[in-house]
Amino acid sequence: MTRHLPWIATAIIGVVARLVQANQQMQERLASTEGKLREQAQQIESHAIESRTDALTLLANRRA
């Protein structure tokens, strides 16, 4: 049993290294996605403001 310990330790280290790498990749994807969501939220807000103002007269639009 003890002669298998180095092999087991090496296998565990390999698995942990892959988990750390996968976690880092997911964190990068999450950060990218959060950035895209922030951009979209800003665009939505900008469009909402534009929709409340007439582009030609710059007067507020009436609500339907």
CORPE-V347237 format. One record per helix or strand. SS is the DSSP state (hx for helix, st for strand). FROM is the first residue (numbers start at 1). TO is the last residue. If there is no record, write none. Layout:
# CORPE-V347237
ss=SS from=FROM to=TO
ss=SS from=FROM to=TO
This chain:
# CORPE-V347237
ss=hx from=2 to=51
ss=st from=53 to=53
ss=st from=60 to=60
